[in-house]
Amino acid sequence: MSKLSNLIEHIRRIALAVVDLIVRFKRSTEKLFLPHEGRVKPEGDIALDALTARFPRYLRAAPGHVVCGRGWYPLVWDLCTAIEALEHLAMPKVGTVQAEERLGGLFIKIDSPSLLVRELARDIEHKAAATCEECGAAGSLRLGHGFAKTLCPDHAKIRKRPYHKMGELEPGQKTRLLFLDAEFTDLEYPQLISIALVADSGESFYCELANGWSPVGCSGFVLQNVLPLLTGGEFMQERSYAGPRLSQWVTDFGCPVRVVSDAPRYDWVLMLDLLLEAVPVNLCPAPITFYSDSFPELVPLLQEARAKSLQSSEGSQHHALFDAQALREAWEVMRLNVHPAILDQYLRQY
Ligand SMILES: [Zn+2]
């Protein structure tokens, strides 16, 4: 038995080596004869558009078949090149290729009956397990609160940073409040799906993430109650775009801002994770936890305020933007009912 499996492993390696040779040959001919047609693999960073445009038959454009960090795009490129090369050698045509990050690993799904193609995919998956998903450098699995990621030491450091330093602020500057709500995949392994911030003065930020999560990782509750409410369209954005945009939105307040959240263990942590290295200096490093349960006498009022807010916005619960607006309304009710001295203490909590 072990002799047989040794033999199979041997054949597998030879087959992969042969494919590698074919790919190299294909690469050099493309470099020679088609250097300007976007067919040649770029050195270093690859844009998602360039990747999907190069292999339109396998990869649907974003947000579609490639749902992982850009550090893994070169691996997907290599895989598609290999498949293309095999097709030229009269292998049966391959359907779509899907590459998706899940629980720190790359999962590839290929519509093909060929064993060799599946072996190629498995090989790429194993390479991804040793490649930083953010930048493509050598990496390994890192575990943190709410995430499992394959990262290089540099990107792991950024993920780990628990707090950021707030910049120097002018004395007497008033702190503005931002009400936060986020939707995520699952309580056990939360991955951000959508995020909203509503300022005390009413301005809002909202986006839905095109990558970094997948329906497969969602709890039944989220599948049923959260995903159907997503707005989509222009609100659906890549994490690498949404993070800096959120950072800019917060920065533009030009004064200290502090986040109010009723679930900071999830929402706040996921927000910092989205901001990564772009945490604004005017963002207070600790959120205010809004424990509506701490004011039992206010509970009916708070519930009413939330219900009214949802009604007037014609939004639904479990949509981050409407929930953030409702949180703001509830806060307003609390603010009007508690003693100013108590409110002061509330605002000072760390
Ligand atoms: Zn990295």
Boltz pocket constraint, residues with backbone or C-beta under 6 A from the ligand:
constraints:
  - pocket:
      binder: B
      contacts: [[A, 132], [A, 133], [A, 134], [A, 135], [A, 136], [A, 137], [A, 151], [A, 152], [A, 153], [A, 154], [A, 155]]
      max_distance: 6.0
